[in-house]
Amino acid sequence: MFTLETARLLLRDLILKDAVPMHALRSDPVMTRYCAYIASDTLEEAKTWVRDTMVHNAMRPRLSYNLAIVSKEDGQVMGWIGIGQADDPTLGELSFGYALRSAYWGRGYMTEALTALLTFAYEELGAKSVQGECDAQNPASGRVMAKAGLRFVERRPEDDGRESDYYAATAEAWKTWHSTSRGEDAAV
């Protein structure tokens, strides 16, 4: 099983028993108002999603990493973070997404998880560039990406009438940023 560790978190491959906390995440209206793409109404939909991520995680060569965000303190599954091939390679070779149960917002967990994932992407996968996006109405998610070393690139309209803010960094820019600010935002 693939894992990454931070001071407070374990990021690990999703497993079928994660369907229950993933259903709690995916059916939380506070969280899904900005991440409608991950919303689901039933536990069965969450199980299907977890099974699908497990299939992608098992592919060789591995093209994506879909990980549960787990608290080291109490073992609770707090959310999901994933990275894989970008749909729009003009913004980044790899793209990521994440979602955190709203009960855990505002404690720096997502910045910590994203920083670990970006470190893995740049240092282990050899990514040349990575990008992520968030709903333009969700500035907190934009701050997470900025604190993890990504920079705002542009705002784009979406097919559903919303707008998305795109953040990205080349490996060189991220490594320079990371080496000069290492640790400052780890628990923000």
Secondary structure, 3 states (H helix, E strand, C coil): CCEEECCCEEEEECCHHHHHHHHHHHCCHHHHCCCHHHCCCCHHHHHHHHHHHHHHHHCCCCCEEEEEEEECCCCCEEEEEEEEECCCCCCCCEEEEEEECHHHCCCCHHHHHHHHHHHHHHHHCCCCEEEEEEECCCHHHHHHHHHCCCEEEEEEECCCCCEEEEEEEEHHHHHHHHHHHCCCCCCC
